């Protein structure tokens, strides 16, 4: 394979990778970088400036300079594309082969094929994920279990929506002019190049979830990428559809503006809980105890500041003709009947609340939860595909409502919550370093967002909680003891010692360091995943 001279592939070649990493596909990815890499860098610099301003005591409010966009009731987004009008159940997961078969056959309307939080960014995972999507669209994907059972995709598979990585992530296995490629453009570009027209021919389209946006200018950049990419490939303008995850506190203040920038391609917004809370902690961690959040288990969507966020999302979407998609039900079916009944009761209540609040659909992490989610939305939607006509004019949300952490009814963090954060973070990190991005931990399907909020809470509680609920001191020594205790437990369960020690190092450095933890996939990725998977010389 002869590659364009600007491109170096550092990831190891595997069977059929040449079907994805063709010179033409890589050249397309490179052409996407030319007009947009500098803008992306400036937007990331703006993130740092805004973060510094908040750390210095600043706050957030709705932007006065975009008031006209918010108050103009005349504009609407293009809305759903073919196969996206009914989204009452969406199942999420990494684009692994078995997951692809199970998700497409799950009975959900949509499968979110996730290259971001649910995928550990090894070269194998990223390229094989693209292969699996291509095979799924071509109707040649199946899966054979170790005991010989074979599964094929049925006649009514879910609509595929791909989540590329966020703007902040780089692809260190692929160099352009000697620099790491932009992860979001690699994931988006490879999928659109190979699958965009194929999806259109099959009556669907190239659909995407956009993660980690922090403001409307980042949405504008995505819209410009879509425009150029469609023109390059001869795809009609406006064919792409994008649903934006509102999973940062800054984006919550710019929902109208984000939809406006993407209006030629926008299908909806989604409410993502853990990353949203992680963003809230990161942005206001220097503001002291009044922004301390209690145990993760108590941070449900019924808390007033979370209800303000989700109500505003539904109102904004439906005013503009966009779908409002609810958050994740991370529970997975349990072997113990009593535990399983408790988990399903919680999921049912969560989905009934979302359907009652006006959401058009919601996420589940396991095929076993599809029926529960569907029942909740069927009870409200009936034969209708969505609730776009329910505009929630009763909702009025202020900046104080979105930042009203002081109104929490959950009390102080507890030592039990501290132990839970250590246990979940260490178990997840160990699996992540082994190449797994979606990991079952204590009855829940966890992804990177779990590790992010767990590490941030450990940091926050040490710096701003003199005492936890019950009187314990939240000290670095206590956290170290809990990490060591959990390490010992994982060793007895058969964890790989070297990988576990790397996970301990990441958790200790990031949760106990002087500064807030950076995104896991920016620091630990470069230091651990790439180092252990890249060959000594480029492969061409």
N, C-alpha and C positions, 0 to 999 in steps of 0.2 A: 504494500500500500504506500503510495507516494502522497505525502501531505503537503499542503501549502506551506511555503517557506517560513511564514510567521508563526506556525503552530508546532508545538512539541507535546507529545503525549508521554507522560511519565508513568502513568498507571500500567500495570502489567496486562498483557494481552490474554484473553481467555477465549474459549470457544464461542464463535459467532459475534464477538465484539466488533469485527470488521463490518458487520451489517449495519451497525449504528454509527461507528466512527469512520464513515466514508469521507474521502477528501471533500466531496461536495457539501456534506452536512457540517463538517468542521469549518469549511470556508464560510458557510452561512452564519454560523455562530460567531466567527471572527468579524464578519461584516456588521453584525449587530453591536459589537463593541465599539466600532469606529466612531459613530455619532453620539454614543451614550455613556461611554466610560467616564469621561470628564464630568459630565453632569451628575452621574451617580456619586463620584468622589466628592463633589461639592455638597450634595445633599447629605452625605454621611458626615461631612464636616459641620454642616448646620445642625445635625443631631447633637454633636458634641458641644456646640455653642449653646444650644437650648438646654442641654443637660447641665452645663456649667451654670447657666443663669438660674435654673431651679435649685441647684445645690447651694447657690449663694443666697437663697431665701426667696426667690421668685415664685410665682404661682401660675396657674393656667386659667384661661377664660376663653369664651368664644371670640374669634378674631373680629375686631371692628372693621378691618379693611375688606372682609368678605361678607359683610352683613347683607349686601344686595343679593348675593347668591342664595343665602338662607331665606330671605324674605320674598323672593320672586317665586310665586306659586305656579308660574306658567311652564317651566321646563320639567321634562321627565326623561328618564333613561330609556334606552332601547328595549330593555326587558329581556325576558327569557328567549332562548333559542330553541330549536327543535329538540325535544327530549328533556327540556328543563322546566316545562310549565307546572308540573306536579313534582314537588321535592319534599313530600311529607316525611320521608325517611331517607336519610343519607348515612351510609356506612363508611367509616374511615379506616385507613391502614396503609402500610408500605406496599409498594408495587412488587412484592415477592410473588413467586409463581402460585404457591398454594393460596395465599391471601387473595390473589387476583381471581382465582376460580371461585373461592368461597364468597367473596364480596359480590362478584357478578351474578352469582346464583342465589344470593341471600334473600331476594324479594324486595330489597331496598330499591328506591327509584334512582338513586345516585350512588356511585362509588367514588369517594375522594381518594385518588391514588397519590400518596403523600411522599414527596421527595424531601420534605423538610423535617418537622419534629419527630415523625414516626420512622425516619430512616437514618441510621448511623451512616455518615457520609464516607464510606469506603468506596473505592473505585469499583469494586465488584458490585456493591449494592446499587450504585448509581447507573452503571451501564446495563447491568442485567435487568434493572427496573425498566429501562427504556425498551429493552428487548421484549420483556413480558407484555408491555403495553402494545407494542407492535404485533406480537403474536395474538393477543386478545382481540384486537381489531380485525386481524386477518382470519380469525376463527380457527386458529391452530394451537391454542393454549389448552393444556390439560395438566393433571397432576396425578402422580401415582404415589400412594403412601408406602411406608416401609413394609407393611403387611400385604402389599400387592393390590390394594383397592385403587381403582382408577376413576378420576372425576373429570368431567368435561363441562364446558359452559353450555347452559341450556338455551332455549329459543328466545327468551325475553330477558336478556342481561340488563344490569343497571347501566345508566348513562355514566360515562367516565368523565370526571373532572380532575385535572391534574394540579397539585399544589407544588410549584417550584420553590426553591429556597428563597429566603428574603434577600433584600438588597445588600445587607451587611456581610454576607458570606462569600467566600472565595473558593474556587476549585483548584487546589494545589496540584492535582494530578494532570492538569492541562494548562500549558503556558502559552500566552500570546505575547510575542515580542519579549520573551524572557520573564514575563510577569504572570502570576496566577490569573486564570480567567475568572469572570464574575459568575458565581454559582447560579444565580437566578437566570441569567441569560443562557448558560449551558443547559439547564434543565428545560427551560421554555423552548430554546432554539432547537434542540435535538428532537423534542416531542413534536413541535409544530412542523419541522422539516419532514419527518417520517410519517406522521399520523394525521396532520391537519387535513389534507385533501382526502385521505382515506375515510376520515370521520364524516366529512361532508357527503361523500359518495354513498355512505351508509345511512344517510338521513339524520345525522347528528351534527356535530361540529367540534372545533377545537375550543374546549372550555377549561377555565383555570380558576383556582383559588389563589388570591394574592395575600401573602402573610406579612406581618410585622411592619406594615406601613405606619409611619408616624405623622404624616401630614398630607395635604392635598397636592403638594408639589411632587411628592413621590408617586402619587397616583397619576399625575400628569406625565411623568416620565414613562410609566407603564403604558399609558395610552399612546404615547409617541412611538414606543417600541412596537406596539401592536400595529400601528399604522404603517411603519416601515416594513415590518416583517410580512404583513399581508401583501404589500406591493411587491416585495422581492420575490414572493412565491406565487404570485398570480392568484391570490385568494381575495375574493371581493371584500372591500372595506366594510367593517362592521360585522363580519362573520364571527370573529372571536367573541366570546362572552367571558366576563370576569366577575367573580364574587369576591369581595374584599373582607378579610377577617379584621374586625375592629377589636384588636387584642393589645392595643397600647392606649394608655390613658390620654396621650396627646391626640391620637386619632379620634377619640370619643368626642372631642370638641370640634371636629371637622368632618362629621359624617356627610352633611349636605355637600360640602365642598369636594369631598372625595368622589361622591357619586357624580357631581357635576363634571369634574375633570374626565371621568371615565364614561360619560353618558352615552357615547356612541358604541360602547362595548359592555356596559355594566348590566349585570343580572341581579345583583343583590349584595347584602351585607350579612356577616355572621358574627355571633357573639361568642368569643372564646375566653373562658374564665381564667385558667391558670396563667396564661401569658399576660392577660390584662392586669391581674393582681401583681404579677412579677414586675410589670412596667410601673405600676403605682408605687411599689416599694422602691424600685431603683430611682425613680424621679424625685421622690420625696423623703428618701432615707436620711438626708441631712437636716430634715426639719424637726427631728427629735421625737419624743414619745407620742405626740398626738397622731402620728401616722403609723404607729406600730399596729400590725394586724395580728389577731389571735391565731389559734391553731387552724391549720388548713381545713380540717374536717368541719369546722364551724362556719367557713366562708362560703355559704350557699348563696344561690341567686335570690333568696328572699331577704337578704340584708338590704337595708334602705338604699345605700349607695350603689349596690349592684342592680336593684330594681330600677333605679333612675337610669342607669346605663342601658338596660335592656328595653325599657319602655321607650326611651328616646330613639333607640335603634329601630324599633317597630314603626314608630310614628314617622321617622325620617324616610324609611324605605317605602312605606305605603303611600306617602304623599308623592313620591317620585316614580311609582310604578315598578319598584324593585322588590324582590323577595327578601324577607327577613327570616334568617335561618338560626335556630337555637343552638345551644351549646352541647357539649359532649356528655353522653351517659357512658362513663368509663367502666361501669360494673361488668363483670364477666360471669357467666353461669357457674354456680358452685355445686360440688358433688353433695355436700351436706344439704338436705332438703330445707331445714330451718334457715340456714344462712342464705340459701338461694331465694327463699320466700321474702326475707328481709330486703335483699338486694333488689328484687323485682318490684317490691312495694315502693322503694325509694325512687327507682327509675320511673315507675308509673306516675308517681306524684309530680316528679320534675317535668315530665312530658305533658301531663295534663295542665300544669301551670303555664308552660310555654304556649300550648295550643289555646288556652283561655286568654292569654295576654295578646294574642294576635299573630304569633309566629306562623310562618307558612310550612315549616318543617323543622327537623332537628337531626342531630347526630347520634349515632351509636357506634360502639367500638367492637361489637361482636354480633355475628348473625343471630345468636340466641336472643337478642334484644329487639330485633326488627319488629316482631309481632307486637310487643309491648308498646313500642313507639307508635306503630301504625294504629293500634286501637285507640290511643289517646287522641291522635289527630283525626282519625275517621269520625270520632264522636263529635267533633267540632266542624270539620270540613264537609262531611257527608260525601256527595258526589262532586263537590267543587274542587278544583285543583289547588286553590290557595285562598288567602284572605286579603287580597290586595284592596278590596273595597272597604276594609275596616281601617280607617285612617287614624284612629286613636287621637282625635282632636281634644280628648280630655287630658292629654299628657302635656305638662309644662315642666321642663327640667332646667334648673339653673346650674351654674358652675359650683355653687355651694352644695347642691345635691350630689353632683358627680364626685366631689372631693369630701363628702361627708363621712369620713371614716370614724369620726368621733361619735356618730350615731349608732355604732355597732352595739348589738345586744349580746355579744358572745363573751365578753369579759377578757381577762388577761390570758396571754399564752401560758401553757402549762408544761410541766416537765414531761408529761406524756406526749404532748405535741412535739417537744424537742426531740424525744427519743424516736418518734415516728418520722420526723424529717430526716434524721440521721439514717435510720434504717432504710427508708425508701430511696433516699439519694444514693447511698452506697450500693444498694442492690441494683438500682438502675444503672449507675455509672459502670459497674462491673460488667453488666450485660452489654451496655453500649460499646464499651471497648472491645467486646467480642463480636461486634458487628450487628447487634440487634437494636433497633430503634423503638419498637413497640414491645413492651415487656410487661408480662403479668406479674404484679407484685401485690400480695395481700388482697386478692380478690378484685383488683382493678387493673385495667390496661393503661399503663403509664407510658408517656413519651418524654421528650426533652423538656417540655414545659413543666413537668413535675420536678425534675432536677433543678430547673431554674428557680422556681419559687421556694423549694426546700432550702437551697443554698442561701438564697437571699434572706429568708426568714431567720436562718441560723445566724447570719451576720447581723441582721437588724436587732434581734433579741439580745445579743451580747452587748451591743453598743447603746441600746436605749431602754432595756428592761433591767432595772436594778434587781428586781425579784420577779419570778414567775408566779402565776397563781398557785397557791399552796406554800409559798415562802422560799422555794429553792432559788439560789443565785444562778443566773445565766452567765456562766463564765467560760472562757476558753478551755480551762482545765476540765470542766464538766463535759464540754463537747468532745474533747479529745478522748476522755474515758468512754463516752458513748460510742465514738467511732471505733475504738479498739475493741469494745465489747461486741459490736456488730461484725467487725472483721473476724473475730474468733468464731462467731456463729456461722459465718459464711464459709470459713475454712472447714468446719465440721460438716457442712453440707456439700463439700466437694468443689468449692470455687478454685479456679486456677490461681495459685499464690502470686505469680508475677502480675497478672492482670488485676487482681484484687489490690495489690500494693499500689499500682498505678491509680486505681480508683480512689484509694485512701489519700494518695498524694494530691489528686485534683480536689477532692472534697476539703482536705485540710487547708490547702493553699488558698482556695477561693472563699471558704466559709469563715476562716479565721484570719484572713489577711486584713491589712489596714484599709483597703479600698473595697468597695462593693464588687461582687463577682461580675466579671464580664460574661457575655454570652458564652455558654459552654462550647458551642460549635465554632467559635472563633479562636479561643485560646487552646483548649484541650485537643481540638481537632488537629491543629497544626503540629502540636507537640507529640501526639500519640498515634492517631490513626494514620496520618500521612507517613510519618517516619517508619512505621512498621509495614507499610504496603507498597511504597514506591521502589522500583528497581534502581540499580546504581547508574543506569544510563537510559536516556530516552529511547522509546520504541517507535520506529517509523515503519 
